[in-house]
Amino acid sequence: MGNIQSGVSGLSANEIGDLTVRYTAGTVAIYAFPILPLLILWGISLRSTHRKGDPARGAFAWIKTLFPLYILSLLLYTIGRAMYLFAVHNPNVVPGRTKPILKALDFLTLTARYLEDIADILLLVALIELGSGFLISLYNGPSKRAKLARYATFALGLAFFMITSAYFALSAEYWYRYHGWWAAVQPDGSSAPPYNTGPPHSNPQVGLLGNAFNVLLWVAVLPIVGYAAYVVHKTKHAPHLGQSAILFLVATLLDFFRLTVGMVTSALYELRERSITRPLSLTYITQPTLNTVPWFVLLVLLFVIGIRKNKGLWSSARLDEISQAEARRLEAAEVKAEKPSWKEKFKKPTKKEWQVDIVQSLATPEY
């Protein structure tokens, strides 16, 4: 596959080929296993509606949108790896006929990366909206800070979309030129035109855009984790919100974890001046697992938050319970505030207060 740099030292070409076959089969399984469960969860979530007044209606609208994007991304990754396995490691395929298959593979993988990036952007917006939904439910209304955070998130999401779109367009151009050159290469190794281009990962501009998106997204998730911790702190005494807020925090931590893994991988094998070859196990097994499994689990957690008890966290009945519980808490606080302290109980009344008490006593029916 053109956009993978990996290798194994100390093994023969046949051993490396056999090892790559096994690793690629594992990669296909990793990308394929979440597709059906996520399709089922997405179908169930489409049946659950959130009314116009529900605080987190916008958050779950974004979540319902990112579900099919990520599912399609997984599907394209799976098809691409399966094509790679079929084209390169099938002895019945003529070597000269693998070029169109590998060309389709590279464009499929690029499109899958683009869809996953868009799903990342939508997830960023959904997490902010979900955190605001918790606070709106707690305080029975939006705050100015929530509105400012929403506008800032939309602006940040637009900037991320422009970066990943530029990465997609530039990578597509380089793949097109690269495969145009490769198509002219003869079976004996000679080529008609001179070699004047390479795959996208060999171009510094393409790598800069891809790494910039990953780094900025990782930086943007950091305050969201802090925001989720703040939501957990505020809702710890609120019924029906505390447990869901913990799930919300776990989802943000999973998102931060998988982005951190991508950051560490880029720092070790891509951002250094001297390129270091990736191990096959990292390229085919470890990195896909540490990216796909957290994605899958956090989507399940977001689904659970929105669909709990078949009525949804934000249904009118649940909101009425939360409002009543909050009203009882405030009433208890007011009663506690009205109780006189021991100093007030034993305080000697002033002359004016003594006269007022005498007048009030004379005004009672007993006198």
TAQUI-V794810 format. One line per field, one symbol per residue. phi: phi as a letter, one per 30 degrees, with the letter a starting at -180 (. if undefined). A space follows every 10 residues. Layout:
phi = ???
This chain:
phi = .dcbcbabci bddddddddd dddddddedd ddddddeddd dddddddccc dddddcdddd ddddddeddd ddddddeddd ddddddddcc ddddedcddd dddddddddd dddddddddd dddedddddd ddddddddch ldcddddddd dddddddddd dddddddddd dddddddddd ddddddedjd bddddbabde ddcddddddd dddddddddd dedddddddd ddddcdccdi cedddddddd dddddddddd edddddddbb dddcdcdddd dddccddddd cdddeddddd ddddddbehi bidcdddddd dddddddddd dddddddddd dddddcdddd dddddddddd ddddddc
